[in-house]
Amino acid sequence: MTTLVLIRHGITEWNKQGRYCGHKDIGLSGEGRVQAARLGRALKAFKLDKVYCSDRKRAIQTSRIIFKGTHFIIVKELREINFGELEGLRHAEIVEEYGNVYKKWLNNPYKNNIPKAEPMSTFKKRITNAITKIIRSNPNRTIALVCHGGVIGVFVNNILKVSDFWSCVPSAASITIVECDTRNQRLVKFNDCTHLR
């Protein structure tokens, strides 16, 4: 049994402003750094064998604060979905410019696409392949993955098979735990933010 400790990076100014970050390389806000420090204290309870991290600045900064001086492996494939033309835009700007396309995508991101964005099916395949490879490389270990809301969301959504994708996207600086064997994955804890209180 491999245990995955899925950690969403701390909050960024873009997150606070309701902007879509995606592939944009945005760093943590001051609040995000405080959240990461609290995550670090909470994660001392885990005996982690290895740490993997997205290549985006916000995930790397979170990892450095949590795991001070500990080596972590950067995996580009754990990067957030590319939001295409939505990158950097706020919700109100998107509604004004993309109206119906955006509403359809929010309603069902698996069946509807955003202009120039990475399709959800492609994103899901990228994340599933990356995490499966990590699980196979680490049998019977406890592994941390520091990544993004969409990455954790698409992985959890695949486990739970629920129709509402957005309910599977965790909050900033949260902890989600999944137990995995060669055939199955079981969600043990989702979106734990008790360390932030």
N, C-alpha and C positions, 0 to 999 in steps of 0.2 A: 504493500500500500504506500503510495506516494502522497504526501500532503502538500497542497499548494496554498501558500499564504499570499493572496492577491491584494496588493496595496495600490489604491489610487493616489496619485501625487497630491500634494498640498495645493491649495487654491492659488490662482493667478489673478492679476488685475483684469484680464480679459474674461475669466470666469465670472468675476464679480460684476462686470459690466454686461454680462449676457452675450458676449461675442463668441462666435465659433472659432476655436483654436485649431483643431485638426492637426495638420502637418506643420502649421506655423510654429516656429521655435520660440515660445514665450516662457520666460522664467517665472519663478515663484514670486508672489507678493510678500510683504512683511508678515501678513497673517498666515500665508502658506508656510513660511519658515517656522513660525511658532507651532503650527499644526504638525509639521514634520518632526520637530523636537518632541512633541507629545506622543507621536507615533513611535518614535525611538524608545521612549520609556515603556510604552505598552508592549512593544515587541521583544523586550528583554525576557519575557515569560516563555518565548519560543527558543528551542534549540535549532537554529537554522543551519543546514548543511551547505547551502549555496544561495546566492542572490543573483537574479537576472533583472535587467532594467532596459526600458525603452531608450532609444537614442535621443529623445527630445529633452531639452534643457530642464524643463519642469520636473521630469522624472529623475534625471541625473542629480539635480540639486536635492530633491527629496531623499534619494538614496544616500548621498554624501552626509546629510544631516542625521538620518536614521542610523546608518551603519559606520559612522566615523572611522575612517581609515581601513575599513574592511573592503577587500576586493569584491567587485561585482562585475558581472559579465553583461556587456551591452549587446542587445539583440534588436537590430533595426526593424525586424518584422513585428515587434511589439508596439510599434508606433500607432498612434491614434488614426482613425479613418481620415482620409483626405476629403474635406467638405467642398472641394471645388470652388465654385463661385460664391459660396457662403462664407468662406474663410475670412475672418476679421469683421464680419458684419453682425450687427445686433438684430434681435428678433423683429423689432419694429421696422427696421430697414429692409429685412428680408420679406416681410409681409407686403410691404409697399412695392418692392421690385419683382418678387417672384410669386406673390399671391397664391394662386391655385396649385402650382407645382409644389410649393413648400407645404401647403396644407395636406396634399395627397401624400407627400413623403413622410410627414409627421404621423399621419394616420396609418401608413404601412410602408416603412422604409425598405422592406424586402421586395416590394412589388413596384415601387416608384423611385425614380432617380432624380438627383439634382444635377443641373448642368455642370459638366467637367468634374464631377465628384466620383470617388471610388464607389462602384456599386456595392451594396451590402453583401451580396453573394460572394464577391471577390474579397471583401474585407473579412467576412466570416471564414473563408477558406484560408486566407493568410494567417489569421489568428489561430484557428484550429490546428493548422500544420505546425506553427511555431510552438504552441503549447504542448502538442502531442510529442514533438521531438524532445522538448525539455523533460517531459514525464518519462519517456523511454530511456533517456540518458541518466535518470536519477531514481532507479527503483528503490523503494523503501526508505526514501529520504524526505526531509521537510525542506521545501524550497520556497523562497520568497520571489515574487514577481512585482516589481514596481513599474506601474504602467498607467493606463488611462481609463476613464469612465466607459467609453465605447468598447474598449478591448475587453474589460471585465464583463460589460453588459452583453456583448455578443457571445462570450463563452458561457455565461450563466444562462442566457436565453436558450442556448443549444442544449443545456442540461435539463432545464425545466420544461422546455417546449411550450411556453406560454405565448399567447398571441400578442400581448402587449410588450413589445421590446423595451420601451422606455422604463417600465417598472423594474427592469433588470440592471439599469445603470446606477451604480452606487454614487454616494456623495464624495466630495473631495476629502482626502486624508482618511479614508475608511479602510477597514480590513474585512476581507471576504475569504472564507476558508472552504476549500474543496478537497475531498479525499478521492484518490484515483487508483484503480487497479488496471490491469491490461484491457478490460472490457468496459468498465463502468466508471462514472464519475458521480459523486454524491455531494450536494451542497450542504455543508455543516453549519456555516454561519454566513450571513449576508449583510453587508453594509453596516458593520459595527463601528460606531462613532463614539462609544462611551468614554474613550480616552480624551476626547475633545471638550468634555463638559467641565 
